[in-house]
Amino acid sequence: MAERPLTDRLDETVDAIVRREDATGALRDLELAPFARVAADLRHYPRPAFKTRLRAQLERRTTMTAISTTTAVREGFTTVTPYIRVGDAGLVDFLAQVFDAQETFSGRGSGGGMHREVRIGDSMVMIGEGGTAAGGVMPIRPVTFHVFVKDVDATFERAIAAGATSLGEPADRHYGERSGFVSDPLGNHWYIATALGQQSLASALRTVTPVLRLKGAAEHLEFLKRALGAVEEMRAAEPSGALRYGRIRVGDAAIELGEGDPMPGSFMLYVADPDAMYQRAVAAGATSIMPLSDQPYGRVGGVQDAVGNQWFFSRPTPAMS
Amino acid sequence: MTQTTEDDRLLIEAAQADPARFLELYERYVNRIYTFVSRRTENRAAAEDITSQVFERALGAVGRFEWRGLPVSVWLFRIASNALADHWRERSRNADEPAPDVPDPREIEDIDRRIALYQEVERLPDVQRQVILMRFVEEKSIREVAAALNRSEGAVKQLQLRALETLRKSMGGHG
């Protein structure tokens, strides 16, 4: 039988290698064997896109790691601190009565109002009262928080006694917590919860976690990954595809998201490189609302995303740290 | 201390000071880790998945890495061994699946030879490289490749032979 051309024999061998079939017969063909060995080594030749994709993935994570560089974060704070802007005083008292919040700082802000900082459990919240804080860019609007307490029923009662309106009586929830919902006198929503068991979200959260309710939450979660280097930790979708619950982590801080009537928030992010973060957010589609500048408390710049959340990037001065 | 070890030490210190510098470690070792892993996995998707896990884990742990004078590759190979063991345990549901050893010098040599081969593929003339990618990565048949390149099947077989011949020669004839 006349020997078939080398091109055909080689092609059969390549077919066998790619299909993970036995191709060792090729090694007995002296003419074919050297090619078969090269072909066998090519079986795992990496997809050209793979390394680029993995590099981009790692780059996003390194950015996330970079923003959480502890030297950039003020003592006692985490990477992300929610900033509640209110028209009137009274929120600090409400938080003290209901959650035993302690005011750790208060001073006149650059916009003429009061800048206050309170600690609730292991979490910090900033409050801007009146004035035109942050150069007048930060709007007065209510925001939403998920807060873990020892006894949800007692805390819920204290909240109502302090002037809050019930949005839902405490009840055992299928997601591992007993929780009740209130709106404080200034309109902020508090999801008050006590963990019920291992399934609770509490283990992944601090005392107070901001919740972003918005339209198109699933798409927005993707935006936050691009803009902030946020890492997606959890995603539960409705059958319709809408985001029922999502959780991202920015540096060492978590933010929860869900589809709902929009209640965007404002946030202070302590980062090692505010310029890089600001530019990254703008490149991802955010709009600048506060160009980067050096302030007495540190370098800061701010952006607003398409659904109205505001993100201020700051590297505090050593005195502030 | 060898130059490689000294370079490793500097790379680790840089990554610990600035996580963005971890990407330099990644660039330096991704081919070795991928190749090590791909020899022990059933397909390309599994090799890519495990390689991703290795670098994700390494990035998470680099801050705690304590320099003991061993090459960084040993640390990464250990992470890869554990990730492979996890992979096989999951597939076999066998909790006793041992982690594979980190590669010995002979295997390292073989890994480096494959990496050199992969780099040679990058240097092939365009059309030959396309044939290699379509045949080995996209796993297309000769007929599909011929249709994609608008050439006859015979011509594609010739291109395939020439590409492998070029690679064989560039690898010193013992590929």
Interface residues (C-beta under 8 A of the other chain):
Chain A: L6 T7 D8 L10 D11 V14 D15 V18 R20 P34 F35 R37 V38 A39 D41 L42 R43 H44 Y45 P46 R47 P48 F50 K51 L54 R55 Q57 L58 E59 R61 T62 T63 T65 A66 T69
Chain B: D18 P19 A20 F22 L23 Y26 E27 V30 N31 Y34 T35 S38 R39 E42 R44 A47 E48 T51 S52 F55 E56 L59 R113 R114 L117 Y118 V121 I132 L133 R135 F136 V137 E139 S141 I142 G154 K157 Q158 Q160 L161 L164 E165 L167 R168 M171 G173 H174 G175
